[in-house]
Amino acid sequence: MSLGALIKDLRVARGWSQSRLADELCMLSGSSISREYISRNWESGKFEPSAFWLRHLSTALDTPLSVLEHESMKRRTFIADIAATAIAPRVAADLIQEGFSARLRGDGPSIEDWEAKLAAYGTDYMSMGAQDIQRRLASELVTLQQQLDQPRMWTVAARLMTLFAKTIPGSDGAKAISWYRMAAEAADRSGDTDTRVWVRGRASIALGYEGSSLGIADMFGDQAMAISDKPSLGRLNAVFGKAHAAALRGDLGTARALIDVGRRSFDTSGSYEQTSDYAVPWWRVNVFLSLLAARLGDERIAIAAQEAAVHELPSSLPRFATHLELHRGLMMARSGDPEGGERYAQAALDLLPPEKHSLTLRMLIDEIKRDESLPKC
């Protein structure tokens, strides 16, 4: 099956017209694309979507990116790949039993226990691999959902759901976005303004930093900033999420203006905690800035941010040092040395133990490897 035919089949299976698919892609990407373009170029097989559009097609059509990347495949292989993304029935049964058993026994963790777990996961996320923490979080969430009977529990659930979403970016973008949306709803049920802003801001910076679903990154960022104008870590995340989305769309003026807003926001809401995902210390702001400046092609800001981040980055977080090296690789590629930038980035990634790799790092490598500009319509 050709890629164009596969896109058409997936679209038709959802009951969508070509216009509806174009609308969904525009919302997700923040870039324009027309029904005619989809029909004339993609579904006809005349041209294949770029890596940028493949990511957003994956999200819109709720289909693993690996499936779309295969130019030709038999339908039975496609069905097998889709089925392989589901949780094994036995594993799902064990998780469900664990959750209900805790509820029936009445001996599930107390709210204080859950809040302690929440704090621990904020630290663990920074150093553990995505697969390991995803398995642990899945078990916790199945148990927690049996105890959602007070606002403080919804606060815990919202933050844990946000972390869970961050373990499934990129190739399963639709699922990640679904989790971010549920986390936002859980935060609303908590009634806690800081949580409502933080969940949406964290979703915005996660999607913007990864360069995926730019329209959704903007939406979450706008929601966070509309809920409260009080300085907070959530609002700080939202500002940088929107800045990355603007840079990737080519709106350089907006991205640069948001850098200044972000710096001022840090002055009033930055945190001193260094190793939690819930914190935004100065080194982490500079990680955000380092990639943002590389995307903008601003070598001066990029180098300054990288040096500032390295100076304060805790030695217990080698993954973030690798992020900075990949930003340098992207800067090289954008400066006219794509092969050298790719070699530099890949060598840096190879030095990090595989169990420390994250899906975000792989997405950064993919961004460096792309030798074409982001499409603008």
Contacts in CASP RR format, 6 or more apart in sequence:
PFRMAT RR
TARGET T0000
AUTHOR 0000-0000-0000
METHOD contacts of the structure
MODEL  1
MSLGALIKDLRVARGWSQSRLADELCMLSGSSISREYISRNWESGKFEPS
AFWLRHLSTALDTPLSVLEHESMKRRTFIADIAATAIAPRVAADLIQEGF
SARLRGDGPSIEDWEAKLAAYGTDYMSMGAQDIQRRLASELVTLQQQLDQ
PRMWTVAARLMTLFAKTIPGSDGAKAISWYRMAAEAADRSGDTDTRVWVR
GRASIALGYEGSSLGIADMFGDQAMAISDKPSLGRLNAVFGKAHAAALRG
DLGTARALIDVGRRSFDTSGSYEQTSDYAVPWWRVNVFLSLLAARLGDER
IAIAAQEAAVHELPSSLPRFATHLELHRGLMMARSGDPEGGERYAQAALD
LLPPEKHSLTLRMLIDEIKRDESLPKC
1 9 0 8 1.000
1 72 0 8 1.000
1 73 0 8 1.000
1 74 0 8 1.000
1 75 0 8 1.000
1 78 0 8 1.000
2 45 0 8 1.000
2 71 0 8 1.000
2 72 0 8 1.000
3 42 0 8 1.000
3 45 0 8 1.000
3 48 0 8 1.000
3 49 0 8 1.000
3 68 0 8 1.000
3 70 0 8 1.000
3 71 0 8 1.000
3 72 0 8 1.000
4 42 0 8 1.000
4 43 0 8 1.000
4 44 0 8 1.000
4 45 0 8 1.000
4 48 0 8 1.000
5 43 0 8 1.000
6 67 0 8 1.000
6 68 0 8 1.000
6 73 0 8 1.000
6 78 0 8 1.000
7 38 0 8 1.000
7 42 0 8 1.000
7 43 0 8 1.000
7 49 0 8 1.000
7 57 0 8 1.000
7 61 0 8 1.000
7 68 0 8 1.000
8 43 0 8 1.000
10 61 0 8 1.000
10 63 0 8 1.000
11 17 0 8 1.000
11 18 0 8 1.000
11 20 0 8 1.000
11 21 0 8 1.000
11 61 0 8 1.000
14 61 0 8 1.000
16 24 0 8 1.000
17 35 0 8 1.000
18 35 0 8 1.000
18 38 0 8 1.000
18 39 0 8 1.000
18 43 0 8 1.000
19 35 0 8 1.000
21 35 0 8 1.000
21 38 0 8 1.000
21 60 0 8 1.000
21 61 0 8 1.000
22 33 0 8 1.000
22 34 0 8 1.000
22 35 0 8 1.000
22 37 0 8 1.000
22 38 0 8 1.000
24 60 0 8 1.000
25 33 0 8 1.000
25 53 0 8 1.000
25 56 0 8 1.000
25 57 0 8 1.000
25 60 0 8 1.000
26 32 0 8 1.000
26 33 0 8 1.000
27 215 0 8 1.000
27 216 0 8 1.000
28 56 0 8 1.000
28 59 0 8 1.000
28 60 0 8 1.000
28 213 0 8 1.000
28 214 0 8 1.000
28 215 0 8 1.000
28 216 0 8 1.000
29 52 0 8 1.000
29 53 0 8 1.000
29 56 0 8 1.000
29 213 0 8 1.000
29 214 0 8 1.000
29 215 0 8 1.000
30 214 0 8 1.000
30 215 0 8 1.000
30 218 0 8 1.000
30 245 0 8 1.000
30 249 0 8 1.000
31 214 0 8 1.000
31 249 0 8 1.000
31 374 0 8 1.000
31 375 0 8 1.000
31 376 0 8 1.000
31 377 0 8 1.000
32 376 0 8 1.000
32 377 0 8 1.000
33 53 0 8 1.000
33 375 0 8 1.000
33 377 0 8 1.000
34 377 0 8 1.000
37 377 0 8 1.000
40 46 0 8 1.000
41 47 0 8 1.000
42 48 0 8 1.000
42 49 0 8 1.000
48 71 0 8 1.000
49 57 0 8 1.000
49 68 0 8 1.000
50 370 0 8 1.000
50 372 0 8 1.000
50 375 0 8 1.000
51 366 0 8 1.000
51 370 0 8 1.000
52 370 0 8 1.000
52 374 0 8 1.000
52 375 0 8 1.000
53 375 0 8 1.000
54 65 0 8 1.000
54 68 0 8 1.000
54 69 0 8 1.000
55 65 0 8 1.000
55 170 0 8 1.000
55 173 0 8 1.000
55 212 0 8 1.000
56 212 0 8 1.000
56 213 0 8 1.000
57 63 0 8 1.000
57 68 0 8 1.000
58 64 0 8 1.000
58 65 0 8 1.000
58 67 0 8 1.000
58 68 0 8 1.000
58 170 0 8 1.000
58 171 0 8 1.000
58 172 0 8 1.000
58 173 0 8 1.000
58 174 0 8 1.000
59 173 0 8 1.000
59 174 0 8 1.000
59 177 0 8 1.000
59 212 0 8 1.000
59 213 0 8 1.000
60 174 0 8 1.000
61 68 0 8 1.000
61 174 0 8 1.000
62 174 0 8 1.000
62 175 0 8 1.000
63 82 0 8 1.000
63 174 0 8 1.000
64 81 0 8 1.000
64 82 0 8 1.000
64 85 0 8 1.000
64 171 0 8 1.000
64 172 0 8 1.000
65 170 0 8 1.000
65 171 0 8 1.000
65 172 0 8 1.000
66 81 0 8 1.000
66 171 0 8 1.000
67 73 0 8 1.000
67 78 0 8 1.000
67 81 0 8 1.000
67 82 0 8 1.000
85 172 0 8 1.000
87 95 0 8 1.000
87 138 0 8 1.000
95 138 0 8 1.000
95 139 0 8 1.000
95 142 0 8 1.000
96 142 0 8 1.000
98 139 0 8 1.000
98 142 0 8 1.000
98 143 0 8 1.000
99 142 0 8 1.000
99 143 0 8 1.000
99 145 0 8 1.000
99 146 0 8 1.000
100 146 0 8 1.000
102 108 0 8 1.000
102 109 0 8 1.000
102 143 0 8 1.000
102 146 0 8 1.000
102 147 0 8 1.000
103 146 0 8 1.000
103 147 0 8 1.000
108 143 0 8 1.000
108 147 0 8 1.000
109 117 0 8 1.000
109 143 0 8 1.000
109 147 0 8 1.000
111 150 0 8 1.000
111 152 0 8 1.000
111 153 0 8 1.000
111 156 0 8 1.000
114 144 0 8 1.000
114 147 0 8 1.000
114 153 0 8 1.000
114 156 0 8 1.000
115 152 0 8 1.000
115 156 0 8 1.000
117 140 0 8 1.000
117 156 0 8 1.000
118 156 0 8 1.000
118 159 0 8 1.000
118 160 0 8 1.000
119 276 0 8 1.000
121 133 0 8 1.000
121 136 0 8 1.000
121 137 0 8 1.000
121 140 0 8 1.000
121 160 0 8 1.000
121 163 0 8 1.000
121 277 0 8 1.000
122 163 0 8 1.000
122 276 0 8 1.000
122 277 0 8 1.000
122 278 0 8 1.000
123 275 0 8 1.000
123 276 0 8 1.000
123 277 0 8 1.000
124 133 0 8 1.000
124 136 0 8 1.000
125 133 0 8 1.000
125 163 0 8 1.000
125 166 0 8 1.000
125 277 0 8 1.000
126 275 0 8 1.000
126 276 0 8 1.000
126 277 0 8 1.000
126 317 0 8 1.000
126 319 0 8 1.000
126 320 0 8 1.000
127 275 0 8 1.000
127 316 0 8 1.000
127 317 0 8 1.000
127 319 0 8 1.000
127 356 0 8 1.000
129 355 0 8 1.000
129 356 0 8 1.000
129 357 0 8 1.000
129 358 0 8 1.000
130 166 0 8 1.000
130 167 0 8 1.000
130 168 0 8 1.000
130 358 0 8 1.000
130 359 0 8 1.000
131 167 0 8 1.000
132 355 0 8 1.000
133 163 0 8 1.000
133 167 0 8 1.000
134 164 0 8 1.000
134 167 0 8 1.000
134 168 0 8 1.000
137 160 0 8 1.000
137 163 0 8 1.000
137 164 0 8 1.000
137 167 0 8 1.000
138 164 0 8 1.000
140 160 0 8 1.000
141 157 0 8 1.000
141 160 0 8 1.000
141 161 0 8 1.000
141 164 0 8 1.000
144 153 0 8 1.000
144 156 0 8 1.000
144 157 0 8 1.000
144 160 0 8 1.000
145 157 0 8 1.000
147 153 0 8 1.000
148 154 0 8 1.000
148 157 0 8 1.000
148 189 0 8 1.000
151 189 0 8 1.000
151 190 0 8 1.000
151 191 0 8 1.000
151 192 0 8 1.000
152 190 0 8 1.000
154 186 0 8 1.000
154 187 0 8 1.000
154 189 0 8 1.000
154 190 0 8 1.000
154 191 0 8 1.000
155 187 0 8 1.000
155 190 0 8 1.000
155 192 0 8 1.000
155 195 0 8 1.000
157 183 0 8 1.000
157 186 0 8 1.000
158 183 0 8 1.000
158 184 0 8 1.000
158 186 0 8 1.000
158 187 0 8 1.000
158 189 0 8 1.000
158 190 0 8 1.000
158 195 0 8 1.000
158 199 0 8 1.000
159 183 0 8 1.000
159 195 0 8 1.000
159 198 0 8 1.000
159 199 0 8 1.000
159 278 0 8 1.000
161 179 0 8 1.000
161 182 0 8 1.000
161 183 0 8 1.000
161 186 0 8 1.000
161 199 0 8 1.000
162 179 0 8 1.000
162 180 0 8 1.000
162 183 0 8 1.000
162 198 0 8 1.000
162 199 0 8 1.000
162 202 0 8 1.000
162 203 0 8 1.000
163 277 0 8 1.000
164 179 0 8 1.000
165 176 0 8 1.000
165 177 0 8 1.000
165 179 0 8 1.000
165 180 0 8 1.000
165 183 0 8 1.000
165 203 0 8 1.000
165 206 0 8 1.000
166 176 0 8 1.000
166 202 0 8 1.000
166 206 0 8 1.000
166 277 0 8 1.000
167 359 0 8 1.000
168 175 0 8 1.000
168 176 0 8 1.000
168 179 0 8 1.000
168 359 0 8 1.000
169 176 0 8 1.000
169 206 0 8 1.000
169 207 0 8 1.000
169 210 0 8 1.000
169 212 0 8 1.000
169 359 0 8 1.000
169 360 0 8 1.000
169 363 0 8 1.000
170 176 0 8 1.000
170 210 0 8 1.000
170 212 0 8 1.000
170 359 0 8 1.000
170 363 0 8 1.000
171 359 0 8 1.000
173 212 0 8 1.000
173 213 0 8 1.000
176 207 0 8 1.000
177 207 0 8 1.000
177 213 0 8 1.000
177 216 0 8 1.000
180 199 0 8 1.000
180 203 0 8 1.000
180 206 0 8 1.000
180 207 0 8 1.000
180 216 0 8 1.000
180 220 0 8 1.000
183 199 0 8 1.000
183 203 0 8 1.000
184 196 0 8 1.000
184 199 0 8 1.000
184 200 0 8 1.000
184 203 0 8 1.000
184 220 0 8 1.000
184 223 0 8 1.000
186 199 0 8 1.000
187 195 0 8 1.000
187 196 0 8 1.000
187 198 0 8 1.000
187 199 0 8 1.000
187 200 0 8 1.000
188 196 0 8 1.000
190 196 0 8 1.000
193 227 0 8 1.000
193 228 0 8 1.000
193 230 0 8 1.000
194 232 0 8 1.000
194 234 0 8 1.000
196 224 0 8 1.000
196 227 0 8 1.000
196 228 0 8 1.000
197 224 0 8 1.000
197 227 0 8 1.000
197 228 0 8 1.000
197 232 0 8 1.000
197 234 0 8 1.000
197 235 0 8 1.000
197 238 0 8 1.000
198 224 0 8 1.000
198 232 0 8 1.000
198 233 0 8 1.000
198 234 0 8 1.000
198 237 0 8 1.000
198 278 0 8 1.000
200 220 0 8 1.000
200 221 0 8 1.000
200 223 0 8 1.000
200 224 0 8 1.000
200 227 0 8 1.000
200 234 0 8 1.000
200 238 0 8 1.000
201 220 0 8 1.000
201 221 0 8 1.000
201 224 0 8 1.000
201 234 0 8 1.000
201 235 0 8 1.000
201 237 0 8 1.000
201 238 0 8 1.000
201 241 0 8 1.000
202 234 0 8 1.000
202 237 0 8 1.000
203 216 0 8 1.000
203 217 0 8 1.000
203 220 0 8 1.000
203 221 0 8 1.000
204 217 0 8 1.000
204 218 0 8 1.000
204 220 0 8 1.000
204 221 0 8 1.000
204 224 0 8 1.000
204 237 0 8 1.000
204 238 0 8 1.000
204 241 0 8 1.000
204 242 0 8 1.000
204 245 0 8 1.000
205 217 0 8 1.000
205 237 0 8 1.000
205 238 0 8 1.000
205 240 0 8 1.000
205 241 0 8 1.000
205 244 0 8 1.000
205 288 0 8 1.000
207 213 0 8 1.000
207 214 0 8 1.000
207 216 0 8 1.000
207 217 0 8 1.000
207 220 0 8 1.000
207 241 0 8 1.000
207 245 0 8 1.000
208 214 0 8 1.000
208 217 0 8 1.000
208 241 0 8 1.000
208 244 0 8 1.000
208 245 0 8 1.000
208 248 0 8 1.000
209 240 0 8 1.000
209 241 0 8 1.000
209 244 0 8 1.000
209 288 0 8 1.000
209 291 0 8 1.000
209 360 0 8 1.000
210 360 0 8 1.000
210 363 0 8 1.000
211 217 0 8 1.000
211 244 0 8 1.000
211 245 0 8 1.000
211 248 0 8 1.000
211 363 0 8 1.000
211 367 0 8 1.000
212 363 0 8 1.000
214 245 0 8 1.000
214 248 0 8 1.000
214 249 0 8 1.000
215 245 0 8 1.000
217 241 0 8 1.000
217 242 0 8 1.000
217 244 0 8 1.000
217 245 0 8 1.000
218 242 0 8 1.000
218 245 0 8 1.000
220 238 0 8 1.000
221 238 0 8 1.000
221 241 0 8 1.000
221 242 0 8 1.000
222 238 0 8 1.000
222 242 0 8 1.000
224 234 0 8 1.000
224 235 0 8 1.000
224 237 0 8 1.000
224 238 0 8 1.000
225 235 0 8 1.000
225 238 0 8 1.000
225 239 0 8 1.000
228 235 0 8 1.000
229 235 0 8 1.000
231 265 0 8 1.000
231 268 0 8 1.000
231 269 0 8 1.000
232 269 0 8 1.000
233 269 0 8 1.000
233 270 0 8 1.000
233 271 0 8 1.000
233 278 0 8 1.000
233 279 0 8 1.000
233 280 0 8 1.000
234 269 0 8 1.000
235 265 0 8 1.000
235 269 0 8 1.000
236 262 0 8 1.000
236 265 0 8 1.000
236 266 0 8 1.000
236 269 0 8 1.000
236 270 0 8 1.000
236 280 0 8 1.000
236 285 0 8 1.000
237 280 0 8 1.000
239 258 0 8 1.000
239 261 0 8 1.000
239 262 0 8 1.000
239 265 0 8 1.000
240 258 0 8 1.000
240 262 0 8 1.000
240 285 0 8 1.000
240 288 0 8 1.000
240 292 0 8 1.000
241 288 0 8 1.000
242 254 0 8 1.000
242 258 0 8 1.000
243 254 0 8 1.000
243 255 0 8 1.000
243 258 0 8 1.000
243 259 0 8 1.000
243 262 0 8 1.000
243 288 0 8 1.000
243 292 0 8 1.000
244 255 0 8 1.000
244 288 0 8 1.000
244 291 0 8 1.000
244 292 0 8 1.000
244 295 0 8 1.000
246 252 0 8 1.000
246 253 0 8 1.000
246 254 0 8 1.000
246 255 0 8 1.000
246 258 0 8 1.000
247 255 0 8 1.000
247 292 0 8 1.000
247 295 0 8 1.000
247 296 0 8 1.000
248 295 0 8 1.000
248 374 0 8 1.000
249 374 0 8 1.000
249 376 0 8 1.000
250 374 0 8 1.000
250 376 0 8 1.000
252 296 0 8 1.000
255 292 0 8 1.000
255 295 0 8 1.000
255 296 0 8 1.000
256 296 0 8 1.000
259 289 0 8 1.000
259 292 0 8 1.000
259 301 0 8 1.000
262 285 0 8 1.000
263 285 0 8 1.000
266 280 0 8 1.000
266 282 0 8 1.000
266 285 0 8 1.000
269 280 0 8 1.000
270 280 0 8 1.000
270 281 0 8 1.000
270 282 0 8 1.000
270 285 0 8 1.000
271 279 0 8 1.000
271 280 0 8 1.000
271 281 0 8 1.000
272 279 0 8 1.000
272 281 0 8 1.000
273 279 0 8 1.000
273 281 0 8 1.000
274 281 0 8 1.000
274 283 0 8 1.000
274 312 0 8 1.000
274 314 0 8 1.000
275 314 0 8 1.000
275 316 0 8 1.000
275 317 0 8 1.000
281 312 0 8 1.000
282 308 0 8 1.000
282 312 0 8 1.000
283 308 0 8 1.000
283 309 0 8 1.000
283 311 0 8 1.000
283 312 0 8 1.000
283 313 0 8 1.000
283 314 0 8 1.000
283 320 0 8 1.000
284 309 0 8 1.000
284 320 0 8 1.000
286 305 0 8 1.000
286 306 0 8 1.000
286 308 0 8 1.000
286 309 0 8 1.000
286 312 0 8 1.000
287 305 0 8 1.000
287 309 0 8 1.000
287 320 0 8 1.000
287 323 0 8 1.000
287 324 0 8 1.000
289 301 0 8 1.000
289 302 0 8 1.000
289 305 0 8 1.000
290 302 0 8 1.000
290 305 0 8 1.000
290 306 0 8 1.000
290 309 0 8 1.000
290 323 0 8 1.000
290 324 0 8 1.000
290 327 0 8 1.000
291 323 0 8 1.000
291 327 0 8 1.000
291 330 0 8 1.000
291 364 0 8 1.000
293 299 0 8 1.000
293 300 0 8 1.000
293 301 0 8 1.000
293 302 0 8 1.000
293 305 0 8 1.000
293 331 0 8 1.000
294 302 0 8 1.000
294 327 0 8 1.000
294 328 0 8 1.000
294 329 0 8 1.000
294 330 0 8 1.000
294 331 0 8 1.000
294 334 0 8 1.000
295 330 0 8 1.000
295 334 0 8 1.000
297 331 0 8 1.000
297 334 0 8 1.000
297 335 0 8 1.000
299 331 0 8 1.000
299 335 0 8 1.000
302 327 0 8 1.000
302 328 0 8 1.000
302 331 0 8 1.000
306 324 0 8 1.000
306 327 0 8 1.000
306 328 0 8 1.000
309 320 0 8 1.000
309 324 0 8 1.000
310 321 0 8 1.000
310 324 0 8 1.000
313 320 0 8 1.000
313 321 0 8 1.000
313 324 0 8 1.000
318 352 0 8 1.000
318 356 0 8 1.000
319 352 0 8 1.000
319 356 0 8 1.000
319 357 0 8 1.000
319 358 0 8 1.000
319 361 0 8 1.000
322 348 0 8 1.000
322 349 0 8 1.000
322 351 0 8 1.000
322 352 0 8 1.000
322 356 0 8 1.000
322 361 0 8 1.000
323 360 0 8 1.000
323 361 0 8 1.000
323 364 0 8 1.000
325 344 0 8 1.000
325 345 0 8 1.000
325 348 0 8 1.000
325 349 0 8 1.000
326 345 0 8 1.000
326 348 0 8 1.000
326 349 0 8 1.000
326 361 0 8 1.000
326 364 0 8 1.000
326 365 0 8 1.000
326 368 0 8 1.000
327 364 0 8 1.000
328 341 0 8 1.000
328 344 0 8 1.000
328 345 0 8 1.000
328 348 0 8 1.000
329 340 0 8 1.000
329 341 0 8 1.000
329 342 0 8 1.000
329 344 0 8 1.000
329 345 0 8 1.000
329 348 0 8 1.000
329 368 0 8 1.000
330 341 0 8 1.000
330 345 0 8 1.000
330 364 0 8 1.000
330 367 0 8 1.000
330 368 0 8 1.000
332 338 0 8 1.000
332 340 0 8 1.000
332 341 0 8 1.000
332 344 0 8 1.000
333 340 0 8 1.000
333 341 0 8 1.000
333 342 0 8 1.000
333 368 0 8 1.000
333 371 0 8 1.000
338 368 0 8 1.000
338 371 0 8 1.000
341 368 0 8 1.000
342 365 0 8 1.000
342 368 0 8 1.000
342 369 0 8 1.000
345 364 0 8 1.000
345 365 0 8 1.000
345 368 0 8 1.000
346 365 0 8 1.000
349 357 0 8 1.000
349 361 0 8 1.000
349 365 0 8 1.000
352 361 0 8 1.000
END
